[in-house]
Amino acid sequence: MNMQENARLILGLRYKGWTDTEITDFLLWIESGEEQYKPKAKEE
């Protein structure tokens, strides 16, 4: 992904209501695959 695509991804996730911490953890999980960053289902 280039920087423009990364920016659009982050802005889209913010628009959906994700916090900056959730976004950072998600991007770390994509890159590293480490379970500690894996997204968790939101409780309703």
Buried (B, 14 or more C-beta within 10 A) or exposed (E): EEEEEEEEBBEEBEEEEBEEEBBEBBBBBEEEEEEEBEEEEEEE
